[in-house]
Amino acid sequence: MTDTPPAPEFMTLWPTTIMRHRLPGSADANTILAEIVEDLDAGSADMTTDYLANNILEHEHPVLAWLKSCFDRAVTDYARNAGIDYELDWTIQAWANLNRMGDYHNLHNHPHSWLSGTYYVQVPTTETTLSGRSDRDPSAISFFDPRP
């Protein structure tokens, strides 16, 4: 896993800073991660909805150790960008999720988290024409102003 991605990109929306970053080695790792997630999904009837039951980072596999190290680095990069220059202590609860065509997550937040993230192993690579609302995009994530 030797490809070197560009540095993280930071965008400030509302009072929230969003970081986007392509992880080094992701092209090779994502193939393996997709297999791991599909195997976990096959063994669980509710993997997509039971997000607290299984921390994928607790499974022993070299690519999951790589992913955790990338997540740890992302937390550090985000904190440094926010001006935090002291040592932090954190835990990461990572939930594997498999959305098929037509699946989605309702608008939600993560009220007990200092930082939340999403890592996409795969996204649709071809445009799909969907009937109904014109704002549906199977490869997009939407962010909304979190202030009440």
Disulfide bonds with the S-S distance in Angstrom:
none
